[in-house]
Amino acid sequence: ELNKSILDLALKAGLCDEWAEKMPTLDKKGLIQMYLDGIDFSLGTGFLPNDKLKEYGGDLLNDFGIYIDQEFKSTNPTKLVMLGDCKSNVSISDFNVAQLFVKDNGNALIDVSDDSFVIIDCFDNSCLDILSKGRSRVLVNVYGKAKVINSSLDNSTITVVNKFKDNY
């Protein structure tokens, strides 16, 4: 029943046949992983609105790095999705590599240091405040009206690319 209703929503959003065939056989964790694996589809089409994602994913969402309307701290995530009215402090250090997605009205303080590499896609009315230090590298793709404040110290770099469109 769960998979059928999610599949119906995905097909309406334009899900391809290959992914549509996989969806009915997945458990809840598999569906959440599929959401993440197809994050460009998920965020770009508006597939699975935040309230439906909360309803279907429940307590498992945070285990997969998906936060909706929450205030939280995260250290060295590999993939992090912030939806709704999230407020977060994210620290990435050492030799870690991370991919972050901030959508809707999310606010994130992001501290990147050492030799880390981070790619961030921000959308809608989100607001990011990024500090990079050491030899870290940060790439920020800006969609919609998202705002980015950034400071880089030492030999670090932050590259901000305005895509001049609302999503992917």
Disulfide bonds with the S-S distance in Angstrom:
none
